[in-house]
Amino acid sequence: MRNTIVMVLLALIVCLAPGCDKVDNKTVSGFQVRINLGTYALWNTYGVSGVGDYNMFNRGKGLPHNFPYNVNTYTGYGGVLLIMGLDSGTASYMPLAYDLACPVERDAGVTLSIDPDNLEAVCPKCKSRYNVLTGAGGPVSGPAMQRKVGLTTYVVRSTGSSGGYIITSY
């Protein structure tokens, strides 16, 4: 019963949200992502645990510091945001992943930051804001809202008994 109420409320919030019409979340797609956090030790060090907990991965910038990048690690176009949020499809808390490049700017060098007050992703150039806690990465305000563009999402798969996850673009 409680899960049904949560799912109904979540559906109402998603459908009443501004820009709900049809958001293009493939503006900066087509870039390979593969971040292996497949062991308990890697996930415990670089993963996310509580709602709103996040980490950013960018191989070119060496983020996060001391992450063991290898030849099989790819971090998308502008990098990858990994955040613990609410998946709107399943109404359950899980790790979510997005490309850090602003889809309005379409420039790998213009990367989003997280506003610590409301945990929205913010573009430093166009000032667009994105909701990264619901699994959609949809626009909240700014030019992204007018253009109806959202963040490119990536797949976060559990590795099962090893206690970690792998983030991929496929």
DSSP file with accessible surface (Angstrom, degrees, kcal/mol):
  #  RESIDUE AA STRUCTURE BP1 BP2  ACC     N-H-->O    O-->H-N    N-H-->O    O-->H-N    TCO  KAPPA ALPHA  PHI   PSI    X-CA   Y-CA   Z-CA
    1    1 A M     >        0   0  178      0, 0.0     4,-2.0     0, 0.0     5,-0.2   0.000 360.0 360.0 360.0 -46.3    0.0    0.0    0.0
    2    2 A R  H  >  +     0   0  206      1,-0.2     4,-2.4     2,-0.2     5,-0.2   0.902 360.0  51.2 -63.6 -40.6    2.7    2.4    1.0
    3    3 A N  H  > S+     0   0  127      1,-0.2     4,-2.5     2,-0.2    -1,-0.2   0.879 108.0  53.1 -63.5 -37.5    4.7    1.7   -2.2
    4    4 A T  H  > S+     0   0   88      2,-0.2     4,-2.4     1,-0.2    -1,-0.2   0.924 109.5  47.8 -63.4 -43.8    1.6    2.3   -4.3
    5    5 A I  H  X S+     0   0   87     -4,-2.0     4,-2.7     2,-0.2     5,-0.2   0.933 112.2  49.7 -63.5 -43.6    1.1    5.7   -2.7
    6    6 A V  H  X S+     0   0   60     -4,-2.4     4,-2.7     1,-0.2    -2,-0.2   0.927 111.8  48.4 -61.6 -43.8    4.7    6.7   -3.2
    7    7 A M  H  X S+     0   0   97     -4,-2.5     4,-2.5     2,-0.2    -1,-0.2   0.907 112.1  48.7 -65.9 -39.7    4.5    5.6   -6.9
    8    8 A V  H  X S+     0   0   82     -4,-2.4     4,-2.3     2,-0.2    -2,-0.2   0.940 113.4  46.9 -65.3 -45.2    1.3    7.6   -7.5
    9    9 A L  H  X S+     0   0   96     -4,-2.7     4,-2.5     1,-0.2    -2,-0.2   0.919 112.6  49.9 -62.7 -42.4    2.8   10.7   -5.8
   10   10 A L  H  X S+     0   0   14     -4,-2.7     4,-2.7    -5,-0.2     5,-0.2   0.921 109.8  50.8 -62.5 -43.4    6.0   10.4   -7.8
   11   11 A A  H  X S+     0   0   54     -4,-2.5     4,-2.5     1,-0.2    -1,-0.2   0.907 110.8  49.2 -61.3 -41.5    4.0   10.0  -11.0
   12   12 A L  H  X S+     0   0   92     -4,-2.3     4,-2.0     2,-0.2    -2,-0.2   0.927 111.6  48.7 -63.7 -43.5    2.0   13.2  -10.2
   13   13 A I  H  X S+     0   0  112     -4,-2.5     4,-1.1     2,-0.2    -2,-0.2   0.943 113.4  46.9 -62.0 -46.1    5.2   15.1   -9.4
   14   14 A V  H  < S+     0   0   52     -4,-2.7     3,-0.4     1,-0.2    -2,-0.2   0.927 115.3  45.5 -63.9 -42.0    6.9   14.0  -12.6
   15   15 A C  H  < S+     0   0   88     -4,-2.5    -1,-0.2     1,-0.2    -2,-0.2   0.773 115.2  46.4 -75.7 -25.3    3.8   14.8  -14.8
   16   16 A L  H  < S+     0   0  142     -4,-2.0    -1,-0.2    -5,-0.2    -2,-0.2   0.568  87.7 111.7 -91.1  -8.8    3.2   18.2  -13.2
   17   17 A A  S >< S-     0   0   41     -4,-1.1     3,-1.1    -3,-0.4   123,-0.0  -0.321  81.0 -97.8 -64.9 144.7    6.8   19.2  -13.3
   18   18 A P  T 3  S+     0   0   91      0, 0.0    -1,-0.1     0, 0.0    -2,-0.1  -0.316 109.7  25.1 -60.0 143.7    7.6   22.1  -15.8
   19   19 A G  T 3  S+     0   0   17     -3,-0.1     3,-0.2     1,-0.1    -2,-0.1   0.710  77.9 137.0  77.2  18.8    8.9   20.9  -19.1
   20   20 A C    <   +     0   0   51     -3,-1.1     3,-0.2     1,-0.2    -1,-0.1   0.680  43.2  92.3 -71.8 -17.9    7.2   17.5  -18.7
   21   21 A D  S    S-     0   0  126      1,-0.2     2,-0.3    -6,-0.0    -1,-0.2   0.923 109.5 -39.4 -44.7 -76.4    6.1   17.5  -22.4
   22   22 A K        -     0   0  182     -3,-0.2     2,-0.5     2,-0.0    -1,-0.2  -0.779  61.4-159.2-159.4 111.9    8.9   15.7  -24.0
   23   23 A V        -     0   0   46     -2,-0.3     2,-0.8    -3,-0.2   126,-0.2  -0.813  14.4-137.0-100.6 131.7   12.5   16.2  -23.0
   24   24 A D  B     +a  149   0A  78    124,-2.8   126,-2.5    -2,-0.5     3,-0.3  -0.774  27.3 170.8 -85.8 109.8   15.4   15.4  -25.3
   25   25 A N        +     0   0   47     -2,-0.8   128,-0.4   124,-0.2    -1,-0.1   0.045  64.4  73.4-108.6  27.6   18.0   13.7  -23.2
   26   26 A K    >   +     0   0  131    126,-0.1     3,-1.3     1,-0.1    -1,-0.2   0.104  55.0 114.9-123.4  21.8   20.2   12.5  -26.0
   27   27 A T  T 3  S+     0   0   24    123,-0.4    -1,-0.1    -3,-0.3    -2,-0.1   0.867  92.5  25.0 -62.3 -38.3   21.7   15.9  -27.0
   28   28 A V  T 3  S+     0   0    5     73,-0.1     3,-0.3    -3,-0.1    -1,-0.3  -0.079  98.1 128.2-117.0  35.9   25.3   14.8  -26.0
   29   29 A S    <   +     0   0   54     -3,-1.3     3,-0.1     1,-0.2    -3,-0.1  -0.285  34.8  68.9 -85.7 173.1   24.8   11.1  -26.4
   30   30 A G        +     0   0   82      1,-0.3     2,-0.4   139,-0.1    -1,-0.2   0.483  68.9 120.9  97.6   5.5   27.0    8.7  -28.4
   31   31 A F        -     0   0   83     -3,-0.3    -1,-0.3   138,-0.0    46,-0.2  -0.844  66.4-111.5-104.7 139.0   30.1    8.9  -26.2
   32   32 A Q        -     0   0  100     -2,-0.4    44,-2.0    44,-0.2     2,-0.4  -0.426  32.9-174.9 -74.3 137.6   31.4    5.8  -24.5
   33   33 A V  E     +B   75   0B   0     42,-0.2   136,-1.5    -2,-0.2   137,-0.3  -1.000  16.1 152.9-131.5 131.2   31.1    5.3  -20.8
   34   34 A R  E     +BC  74 168B  67     40,-2.6    40,-1.8    -2,-0.4     2,-0.5  -0.743   5.8 166.5-157.1 106.2   32.6    2.5  -18.7
   35   35 A I  E     - C   0 167B   0    132,-2.4   132,-2.5    -2,-0.2     2,-0.9  -0.983  23.7-149.6-123.4 116.2   33.5    3.1  -15.1
   36   36 A N  E     + C   0 166B  56     -2,-0.5   130,-0.2   130,-0.2     3,-0.1  -0.783  36.8 150.3 -95.6 106.4   34.1   -0.1  -13.1
   37   37 A L  E     + C   0 165B   0    128,-2.0   128,-2.1    -2,-0.9     6,-0.2  -0.315  29.7 138.4-116.3  40.7   33.2    0.2   -9.5
   38   38 A G  E     +     0   0B   6    126,-0.3   126,-0.7     4,-0.1     2,-0.3   0.491  46.6  68.1 -75.6  -6.9   32.5   -3.5   -9.5
   39   39 A T  E  > S- C   0 163B  67    124,-0.2     4,-2.8   126,-0.2     5,-0.3  -0.799  84.9-118.0-110.9 159.7   34.0   -4.5   -6.2
   40   40 A Y  H  > S+     0   0  150    122,-1.3     4,-3.0    -2,-0.3     5,-0.2   0.911 115.2  53.1 -58.1 -40.9   32.9   -3.7   -2.7
   41   41 A A  H  > S+     0   0   64      2,-0.2     4,-1.5     1,-0.2    -1,-0.2   0.933 112.1  43.3 -64.0 -45.5   36.3   -1.9   -2.1
   42   42 A L  H  > S+     0   0   42      2,-0.2     4,-3.2     1,-0.2     5,-0.5   0.927 116.8  46.9 -65.8 -44.4   35.9    0.3   -5.2
   43   43 A W  H  X S+     0   0   33     -4,-2.8     4,-2.2     1,-0.2    -2,-0.2   0.920 110.9  52.0 -64.4 -41.4   32.3    1.1   -4.5
   44   44 A N  H  < S+     0   0  111     -4,-3.0    -1,-0.2    -5,-0.3    -2,-0.2   0.833 118.4  38.1 -63.8 -31.2   32.9    1.8   -0.8
   45   45 A T  H  < S+     0   0   93     -4,-1.5    -2,-0.2    -5,-0.2    -1,-0.2   0.895 135.9  14.0 -86.9 -43.4   35.7    4.3   -1.9
   46   46 A Y  H  < S+     0   0   32     -4,-3.2    -3,-0.2    -5,-0.2    -2,-0.2   0.493 107.0  88.0-116.4  -6.0   34.2    6.0   -5.0
   47   47 A G  S  < S-     0   0   14     -4,-2.2     2,-0.3    -5,-0.5     7,-0.1   0.012  73.2-108.5 -83.3-168.0   30.5    5.0   -5.0
   48   48 A V        +     0   0    1      1,-0.1    35,-0.1    35,-0.1     3,-0.1  -0.939  30.4 170.6-126.3 147.6   27.5    6.7   -3.4
   49   49 A S        +     0   0   97     -2,-0.3     2,-0.2     1,-0.2    -1,-0.1   0.722  56.7  49.1-124.5 -55.2   25.5    5.5   -0.4
   50   50 A G  S >  S-     0   0   35      1,-0.1     3,-2.6     4,-0.0    34,-0.4  -0.562  96.4 -81.0 -93.2 157.3   22.9    8.0    1.0
   51   51 A V  T 3  S+     0   0   88      1,-0.3    34,-0.2    -2,-0.2    -1,-0.1  -0.306 120.1  17.6 -55.9 128.0   20.4   10.0   -1.0
   52   52 A G  T 3  S+     0   0    9     32,-2.8    -1,-0.3     1,-0.3     2,-0.2   0.250  89.3 133.8  90.5 -11.5   22.1   13.1   -2.5
   53   53 A D    <   +     0   0   66     -3,-2.6    31,-2.3    31,-0.1    -1,-0.3  -0.517  34.8 174.5 -68.3 133.9   25.6   11.6   -2.1
   54   54 A Y  E     -E   83   0C  91     29,-0.2     2,-0.3    -2,-0.2    29,-0.2  -0.954  25.4-168.8-143.5 162.8   27.5   12.1   -5.3
   55   55 A N  E     -E   82   0C  39     27,-2.4    27,-3.0    -2,-0.3     2,-0.4  -0.980  16.6-139.2-147.2 149.8   30.8   11.8   -7.1
   56   56 A M  E     -E   81   0C  38     -2,-0.3     2,-0.5    25,-0.2    25,-0.2  -0.945  11.1-161.1-116.9 136.3   32.1   13.1  -10.4
   57   57 A F  E     +E   80   0C   0     23,-3.0    23,-3.0    -2,-0.4     2,-0.3  -0.966  21.0 155.8-118.9 124.1   34.3   11.1  -12.8
   58   58 A N  B  >> -H   63   0D  21      5,-2.5     5,-2.4    -2,-0.5     4,-0.7  -0.835  23.2-164.0-148.6 107.1   36.4   12.8  -15.5
   59   59 A R  T >45S+     0   0  102     -2,-0.3     3,-0.9     1,-0.2    -1,-0.1   0.906  90.6  52.7 -59.7 -44.0   39.4   10.9  -16.7
   60   60 A G  T 345S+     0   0   76      1,-0.3    -1,-0.2     2,-0.1    19,-0.0   0.835 115.3  40.6 -63.1 -32.8   41.0   14.0  -18.4
   61   61 A K  T 345S-     0   0  113     -3,-0.3    -1,-0.3     2,-0.1    -2,-0.2   0.427 111.4-118.7 -95.1  -2.4   40.7   16.0  -15.2
   62   62 A G  T <<5 -     0   0   36     -3,-0.9     5,-0.2    -4,-0.7     4,-0.2   0.854  47.7-167.3  68.2  35.9   41.8   13.1  -12.9
   63   63 A L  B   < +H   58   0D  73     -5,-2.4    -5,-2.5     2,-0.1    -1,-0.2  -0.890  63.5  32.8-107.2 138.0   38.5   13.1  -11.0
   64   64 A P  S >  S-     0   0   16      0, 0.0     3,-2.0     0, 0.0    -1,-0.1   0.632 105.0-109.8 -72.6 160.1   38.0   11.7   -8.5
   65   65 A H  T 3  S+     0   0  146      1,-0.3    -2,-0.1    -2,-0.1    -3,-0.1  -0.247  98.0   7.9 -57.9 133.7   41.5   12.1   -7.1
   66   66 A N  T 3  S+     0   0  122      1,-0.2    -1,-0.3    -4,-0.2    -3,-0.1   0.570  84.0 156.4  70.6  11.5   43.5    8.7   -7.1
   67   67 A F    <   -     0   0   17     -3,-2.0     2,-2.2    -5,-0.2    -1,-0.2  -0.499  51.5-118.3 -66.8 136.5   40.8    6.8   -9.0
   68   68 A P        -     0   0   70      0, 0.0    -1,-0.1     0, 0.0     2,-0.0  -0.403  41.2-177.4 -79.0  71.0   42.4    3.8  -10.7
   69   69 A Y        +     0   0   48     -2,-2.2     2,-0.2   -10,-0.1   -34,-0.1  -0.380   4.1 176.2 -65.0 146.2   41.7    4.7  -14.4
   70   70 A N    >   -     0   0   75     -2,-0.0     3,-1.9     0, 0.0    -1,-0.0  -0.802  48.9 -80.9-139.9-176.3   42.9    2.2  -16.9
   71   71 A V  T 3  S+     0   0  112      1,-0.3    -2,-0.1    -2,-0.2     0, 0.0   0.693 126.3  54.6 -65.2 -17.9   42.7    1.7  -20.7
   72   72 A N  T 3  S+     0   0   93      2,-0.0     2,-0.5   -36,-0.0    -1,-0.3   0.238  86.2 101.2 -98.6  11.5   39.1    0.3  -20.4
   73   73 A T    <   +     0   0    3     -3,-1.9     2,-0.4   -38,-0.1   -38,-0.2  -0.876  44.7 174.8-102.5 127.1   37.7    3.4  -18.5
   74   74 A Y  E     -B   34   0B  88    -40,-1.8   -40,-2.6    -2,-0.5    -2,-0.0  -0.994  17.3-165.6-131.0 139.1   35.7    5.9  -20.4
   75   75 A T  E  >  -B   33   0B  17     -2,-0.4     4,-0.9     1,-0.4   -42,-0.2  -0.135  36.6-120.7-121.7  38.4   33.9    8.9  -18.9
   76   76 A G  T  4  -     0   0   21    -44,-2.0    -1,-0.4     2,-0.1   -44,-0.2  -0.196  54.5 -44.9  69.4-151.7   31.6   10.2  -21.6
   77   77 A Y  T  4 S+     0   0   70      2,-0.3    -1,-0.1   -49,-0.2     3,-0.1   0.951 134.1   6.8 -86.9 -57.3   31.7   13.6  -23.1
   78   78 A G  T  4 S-     0   0    1      1,-0.5     2,-0.2   -50,-0.1    -2,-0.1   0.345 119.4 -84.6-108.9   4.8   32.0   16.0  -20.2
   79   79 A G     <  -     0   0    1     -4,-0.9    21,-2.3    22,-0.0    -1,-0.5  -0.589  50.7 -79.4 112.6 178.9   32.5   13.4  -17.4
   80   80 A V  E     -EF  57  99C   0    -23,-3.0   -23,-3.0    19,-0.2     2,-0.6  -0.979  24.1-152.5-127.9 132.8   30.0   11.4  -15.4
   81   81 A L  E     -EF  56  98C   1     17,-3.1    17,-2.0    -2,-0.4     2,-0.5  -0.910  12.1-167.5 -98.7 124.0   28.0   12.4  -12.4
   82   82 A L  E     +EF  55  97C   0    -27,-3.0   -27,-2.4    -2,-0.6     2,-0.3  -0.967  17.9 165.2-110.4 124.0   27.1    9.5  -10.1
   83   83 A I  E     -EF  54  96C   0     13,-2.7    13,-3.3    -2,-0.5     2,-0.7  -0.995  39.9-122.0-141.7 144.3   24.4   10.3   -7.5
   84   84 A M  E     + F   0  95C  21    -31,-2.3   -32,-2.8   -34,-0.4     2,-0.2  -0.798  56.9 138.0 -86.0 118.1   22.2    8.4   -5.2
   85   85 A G  E     - F   0  94C   0      9,-2.4     9,-2.8    -2,-0.7     2,-0.6  -0.788  56.6 -73.8-145.8-170.5   18.7    9.3   -6.1
   86   86 A L  E     - F   0  93C  29     47,-3.5     2,-0.6    -2,-0.2     7,-0.2  -0.855  38.5-138.4-100.6 115.9   15.1    8.1   -6.7
   87   87 A D  E  >> - F   0  92C  42      5,-2.6     4,-2.5    -2,-0.6     5,-0.7  -0.640   7.8-153.3 -73.8 118.1   14.6    6.3   -9.9
   88   88 A S  T  45S+     0   0   48     46,-1.6    -1,-0.2    -2,-0.6    47,-0.1   0.765  91.4  56.1 -67.5 -23.1   11.3    7.5  -11.3
   89   89 A G  T  45S+     0   0   59      1,-0.1    -1,-0.2     3,-0.1    46,-0.1   0.870 124.0  20.5 -75.6 -35.3   10.7    4.3  -13.2
   90   90 A T  T  45S-     0   0   74     -3,-0.3    -2,-0.2     2,-0.2    -1,-0.1   0.543  92.8-133.0-110.7  -9.4   11.0    2.0  -10.2
   91   91 A A  T  <5 +     0   0   21     -4,-2.5     2,-0.3     1,-0.2    -3,-0.2   0.839  68.3 118.6  55.7  36.0   10.3    4.5   -7.3
   92   92 A S  E   <S-F   87   0C  50     -5,-0.7    -5,-2.6    -7,-0.0     2,-0.3  -0.945  72.0-105.0-129.6 153.5   13.3    3.1   -5.5
   93   93 A Y  E     +F   86   0C 148     -2,-0.3    -7,-0.2    -7,-0.2    -9,-0.1  -0.611  56.4 140.7 -77.7 131.9   16.5    4.7   -4.3
   94   94 A M  E     -F   85   0C  61     -9,-2.8    -9,-2.4    -2,-0.3     2,-0.2  -0.977  56.6 -76.3-161.2 163.9   19.5    3.7   -6.5
   95   95 A P  E     -F   84   0C   8      0, 0.0     2,-0.3     0, 0.0   -11,-0.2  -0.525  47.4-166.9 -70.8 136.1   22.7    5.1   -8.0
   96   96 A L  E     -F   83   0C  14    -13,-3.3   -13,-2.7    -2,-0.2     2,-0.4  -0.913   3.5-155.3-122.5 150.9   22.0    7.2  -11.1
   97   97 A A  E     +FG  82 154C   3     57,-0.7    57,-2.6    -2,-0.3     2,-0.3  -0.989  13.5 172.3-135.8 140.3   24.5    8.5  -13.7
   98   98 A Y  E     -FG  81 153C   2    -17,-2.0   -17,-3.1    -2,-0.4    55,-0.2  -0.963  38.4-101.6-138.1 155.7   24.5   11.5  -16.0
   99   99 A D  E     -F   80   0C   1     53,-2.3   -19,-0.2    -2,-0.3    53,-0.2  -0.560  26.6-142.0 -75.5 141.2   26.9   13.1  -18.4
  100  100 A L        +     0   0    6    -21,-2.3    12,-2.6    -2,-0.2     2,-0.3   0.520  69.3 104.6 -83.7  -6.4   28.4   16.3  -16.9
  101  101 A A  B    S-I  111   0E   1    -22,-0.4    51,-0.3    10,-0.2    10,-0.2  -0.589  80.3-115.4 -77.1 135.5   28.3   18.3  -20.1
  102  102 A C     >  -     0   0    0      8,-1.9     4,-2.5     5,-0.4     5,-0.5  -0.552  17.2-146.8 -69.1 125.8   25.6   20.9  -20.4
  103  103 A P  T  4 S+     0   0    2      0, 0.0    -1,-0.2     0, 0.0    47,-0.1   0.705  97.0  55.0 -71.1 -16.1   23.2   19.8  -23.2
  104  104 A V  T  4 S+     0   0   16      1,-0.1    -2,-0.0    45,-0.1    -3,-0.0   0.922 115.3  36.4 -77.2 -46.4   22.5   23.5  -24.0
  105  105 A E  T  4 S-     0   0   54      5,-0.1    -1,-0.1     2,-0.1     3,-0.1   0.807  86.0-158.2 -76.7 -32.7   26.2   24.4  -24.4
  106  106 A R     <  +     0   0  151     -4,-2.5     2,-0.4     1,-0.2     3,-0.0   0.888  47.7 128.1  52.2  45.9   27.2   21.1  -26.0
  107  107 A D    >   -     0   0   73     -5,-0.5     3,-1.9     3,-0.3    -5,-0.4  -0.989  58.9-146.2-134.5 121.5   30.8   21.7  -25.0
  108  108 A A  T 3  S+     0   0   34     -2,-0.4    -1,-0.1     1,-0.3    -2,-0.1   0.754 101.3  58.2 -60.5 -22.4   32.8   19.1  -23.1
  109  109 A G  T 3  S+     0   0   55      1,-0.1     2,-1.0    -3,-0.0    -1,-0.3   0.605  89.7  76.0 -83.1 -13.0   34.6   21.9  -21.3
  110  110 A V  S <  S+     0   0   16     -3,-1.9    -8,-1.9    -8,-0.1     2,-0.3  -0.820  71.3 174.9-100.5  93.9   31.4   23.4  -19.9
  111  111 A T  B     -I  101   0E  29     -2,-1.0   -10,-0.2   -10,-0.2   -11,-0.1  -0.778  27.7-113.0-108.8 149.9   30.6   21.0  -17.1
  112  112 A L        -     0   0    6    -12,-2.6     2,-0.3    -2,-0.3    11,-0.2  -0.311  22.6-158.3 -74.2 155.2   27.9   21.0  -14.5
  113  113 A S  E     -J  122   0F  63      9,-2.1     9,-2.9    -2,-0.1     2,-0.5  -0.809  23.7-109.2-123.5 169.8   28.4   21.5  -10.8
  114  114 A I  E     -J  121   0F  13     -2,-0.3     7,-0.2     7,-0.2     3,-0.0  -0.890  19.1-135.7-105.7 127.2   26.0   20.5   -8.0
  115  115 A D    >>  -     0   0   32      5,-2.9     4,-2.4    -2,-0.5     3,-0.6  -0.714  14.0-153.0 -76.3 115.6   24.2   23.2   -6.0
  116  116 A P  T 34 S+     0   0  103      0, 0.0    -1,-0.2     0, 0.0    -2,-0.0   0.732  87.2  62.9 -67.8 -18.4   24.6   22.0   -2.4
  117  117 A D  T 34 S+     0   0  149      1,-0.1    -2,-0.0     3,-0.1    -3,-0.0   0.865 128.0   3.4 -75.0 -37.0   21.4   23.7   -1.3
  118  118 A N  T <4 S-     0   0   70     -3,-0.6    -1,-0.1     2,-0.1    -3,-0.0   0.345  93.4-119.7-132.4   5.8   19.0   21.7   -3.4
  119  119 A L     <  +     0   0   42     -4,-2.4    13,-0.6     1,-0.2     2,-0.3   0.814  61.3 146.4  56.8  36.2   21.2   19.1   -5.2
  120  120 A E  E     - K   0 131F  35     -5,-0.5    -5,-2.9    11,-0.1     2,-0.4  -0.762  53.1-117.1 -94.7 148.3   20.4   20.4   -8.7
  121  121 A A  E     -JK 114 130F   0      9,-2.2     9,-2.5    -2,-0.3     2,-0.4  -0.712  35.6-162.7 -83.3 136.2   23.0   20.3  -11.4
  122  122 A V  E     -JK 113 129F  21     -9,-2.9    -9,-2.1    -2,-0.4     7,-0.2  -0.973  16.6-135.3-128.6 135.2   23.9   23.8  -12.6
  123  123 A C     >  -     0   0    0      5,-2.4     4,-1.0    -2,-0.4   -11,-0.1  -0.754  10.0-150.1 -86.3 128.8   25.6   25.0  -15.8
  124  124 A P  T  4 S+     0   0   69      0, 0.0    -1,-0.1     0, 0.0   -12,-0.1   0.723  92.1  40.0 -71.2 -18.1   28.2   27.7  -15.1
  125  125 A K  T  4 S+     0   0  130      3,-0.1    -2,-0.0     1,-0.0   -14,-0.0   0.930 128.7  20.4 -97.4 -58.4   27.6   29.3  -18.5
  126  126 A C  T  4 S-     0   0   22      2,-0.1    18,-0.1    16,-0.0    -1,-0.0   0.570  93.0-131.7 -91.3  -9.7   23.9   29.3  -19.4
  127  127 A K     <  +     0   0  133     -4,-1.0    -1,-0.0     1,-0.2     2,-0.0   0.596  48.3 158.5  69.6  13.7   22.8   28.9  -15.8
  128  128 A S        -     0   0    0     14,-0.1    -5,-2.4    -6,-0.1     2,-0.4  -0.374  28.4-148.0 -63.5 149.2   20.4   26.0  -16.7
  129  129 A R  E     -KL 122 141F  54     12,-1.9    11,-3.5    -7,-0.2    12,-1.2  -0.951  10.1-162.3-124.6 145.2   19.4   23.8  -13.8
  130  130 A Y  E     -KL 121 139F   0     -9,-2.5    -9,-2.2    -2,-0.4     2,-0.8  -0.967  21.5-126.3-131.7 142.0   18.6   20.1  -13.9
  131  131 A N  E     +K  120   0F  55      7,-2.7     6,-1.1    -2,-0.4     7,-0.4  -0.759  33.3 166.9 -86.5 110.3   16.9   17.7  -11.5
  132  132 A V        +     0   0    0     -2,-0.8     3,-0.2   -13,-0.6    -1,-0.1   0.403  61.5  72.9-104.9   0.8   19.3   14.8  -10.9
  133  133 A L  S    S+     0   0   42      1,-0.2   -47,-3.5   -48,-0.1    -1,-0.1   0.588  91.6  54.0 -92.5  -9.8   17.6   13.2   -7.9
  134  134 A T  S    S-     0   0   26    -49,-0.2   -46,-1.6    -3,-0.1    -1,-0.2   0.438 108.4-110.5-104.9   0.1   14.6   11.7   -9.7
  135  135 A G  S    S+     0   0   21    -48,-0.2   -48,-0.1    -3,-0.2   -38,-0.1   0.371 100.1  86.5  90.9  -5.4   16.4    9.7  -12.4
  136  136 A A  S    S-     0   0   45     -5,-0.2    -4,-0.1     2,-0.1    15,-0.1   0.808  72.4-150.2 -99.0 -33.5   15.3   11.9  -15.3
  137  137 A G        +     0   0    0     -6,-1.1    14,-2.5     1,-0.2    -5,-0.2   0.780  39.2 166.3  67.3  23.8   17.9   14.6  -15.4
  138  138 A G        -     0   0   15     -7,-0.4    -7,-2.7    12,-0.2    -1,-0.2  -0.278  41.3 -91.5 -73.8 158.9   15.2   16.9  -16.7
  139  139 A P  E     -L  130   0F   9      0, 0.0    -9,-0.3     0, 0.0    -1,-0.1  -0.397  33.7-179.7 -71.2 144.7   15.5   20.7  -16.9
  140  140 A V  E     -     0   0F  48    -11,-3.5     2,-0.3     1,-0.5   -10,-0.2   0.691  65.8 -19.4-110.0 -39.0   14.3   22.8  -14.0
  141  141 A S  E    S+L  129   0F  46    -12,-1.2   -12,-1.9  -122,-0.0    -1,-0.5  -0.971  94.1  48.7-160.9 171.8   15.0   26.3  -15.3
  142  142 A G  S >> S-     0   0   27     -2,-0.3     4,-1.4   -14,-0.2     3,-1.2  -0.304 105.3 -34.1  87.4-170.9   17.1   28.3  -17.8
  143  143 A P  H 3> S+     0   0   31      0, 0.0     4,-2.6     0, 0.0     5,-0.2   0.805 132.5  64.0 -57.4 -30.5   17.5   27.8  -21.5
  144  144 A A  H 3>>S+     0   0    0     -3,-0.4     5,-2.0     1,-0.2     4,-0.8   0.877 101.7  50.6 -61.6 -35.6   17.4   24.0  -21.1
  145  145 A M  H <45S+     0   0   40     -3,-1.2     3,-0.4     2,-0.2    -1,-0.2   0.928 111.8  46.4 -67.3 -43.9   13.8   24.4  -19.9
  146  146 A Q  H  <5S+     0   0  159     -4,-1.4    -2,-0.2     1,-0.2    -1,-0.2   0.891 119.0  40.7 -66.1 -38.2   12.9   26.5  -23.0
  147  147 A R  H  <5S-     0   0  154     -4,-2.6    -1,-0.2    -5,-0.2    -2,-0.2   0.518 105.7-129.7 -87.2  -9.2   14.6   24.1  -25.3
  148  148 A K  T  <5 +     0   0   70     -4,-0.8  -124,-2.8    -3,-0.4     2,-0.4   0.929  54.5 147.5  57.8  52.2   13.4   21.0  -23.5
  149  149 A V  B   < -a   24   0A  11     -5,-2.0     2,-0.2  -126,-0.2    -1,-0.2  -0.953  23.2-175.5-118.7 136.5   16.7   19.3  -23.2
  150  150 A G        -     0   0    0   -126,-2.5  -123,-0.4    -2,-0.4   -12,-0.2  -0.650  34.9 -73.1-119.0 179.5   17.8   17.2  -20.3
  151  151 A L        -     0   0    1    -14,-2.5     2,-0.3    -2,-0.2    -1,-0.1  -0.450  47.4-108.5 -75.9 145.8   21.0   15.4  -19.2
  152  152 A T        -     0   0    7    -51,-0.3   -53,-2.3   -53,-0.2     2,-0.3  -0.566  39.1-144.3 -70.8 129.7   22.2   12.3  -21.0
  153  153 A T  E     -G   98   0C  53   -128,-0.4     2,-0.3    -2,-0.3   -55,-0.3  -0.717  10.9-156.8-100.0 152.1   21.6    9.3  -18.7
  154  154 A Y  E     -G   97   0C  21    -57,-2.6   -57,-0.7    -2,-0.3     2,-0.4  -0.843  23.9-102.9-122.8 163.7   23.9    6.3  -18.3
  155  155 A V  E     -D  168   0B  55     13,-2.5    13,-2.7    -2,-0.3     2,-0.6  -0.693  24.1-163.0 -90.3 133.8   23.2    2.8  -17.0
  156  156 A V  E     -D  167   0B  29     -2,-0.4     2,-0.4    11,-0.2    11,-0.2  -0.966  15.1-172.1-117.5 111.4   24.3    1.8  -13.5
  157  157 A R  E     -D  166   0B 119      9,-2.8     9,-2.4    -2,-0.6     2,-0.1  -0.897  21.3-125.5-110.6 135.7   24.4   -2.0  -13.2
  158  158 A S  E     -D  165   0B  73     -2,-0.4     7,-0.3     7,-0.2     3,-0.1  -0.454   7.1-147.7 -71.7 142.4   24.9   -4.0  -10.0
  159  159 A T    >   -     0   0   44      5,-2.6     3,-0.8     1,-0.3     2,-0.4   0.305  37.3-138.9 -91.8   7.8   27.7   -6.6  -10.1
  160  160 A G  G >  S+     0   0   44      4,-0.4     3,-1.8     1,-0.2    -1,-0.3  -0.547  73.0  12.6  80.2-126.2   25.8   -8.8   -7.8
  161  161 A S  G 3  S+     0   0  135     -2,-0.4    -1,-0.2     1,-0.3  -122,-0.0   0.659 114.9  72.0 -68.5 -14.7   27.6  -10.6   -5.0
  162  162 A S  G <  S-     0   0   55     -3,-0.8  -122,-1.3     2,-0.1    -1,-0.3   0.597 102.7-126.3 -79.5  -8.8   30.8   -8.6   -5.4
  163  163 A G  E <   +C   39   0B  32     -3,-1.8  -124,-0.2     1,-0.2     2,-0.2   0.650  69.5  90.9  82.7  16.0   29.1   -5.5   -3.9
  164  164 A G  E     -     0   0B   0   -126,-0.7    -5,-2.6    -4,-0.1    -4,-0.4  -0.585  59.9-125.7-130.4-167.2   29.7   -2.9   -6.6
  165  165 A Y  E     -CD  37 158B  64   -128,-2.1  -128,-2.0    -7,-0.3     2,-0.4  -0.962   6.1-143.8-141.1 157.9   28.4   -1.4   -9.7
  166  166 A I  E     -CD  36 157B  38     -9,-2.4    -9,-2.8    -2,-0.3     2,-0.5  -0.992  13.8-149.1-124.0 132.0   29.5   -0.7  -13.3
  167  167 A I  E     +CD  35 156B   0   -132,-2.5  -132,-2.4    -2,-0.4     2,-0.3  -0.886  28.5 165.1-101.7 126.8   28.4    2.5  -15.1
  168  168 A T  E     -CD  34 155B   4    -13,-2.7   -13,-2.5    -2,-0.5  -134,-0.2  -0.920  47.3-131.4-138.1 166.5   28.1    2.2  -18.9
  169  169 A S              0   0   47   -136,-1.5  -139,-0.1    -2,-0.3  -135,-0.1   0.355 360.0 360.0 -95.0   3.6   26.6    3.9  -21.9
  170  170 A Y              0   0  140   -137,-0.3    -2,-0.1   -15,-0.1   -15,-0.1  -0.847 360.0 360.0-132.1 360.0   25.0    0.7  -23.1
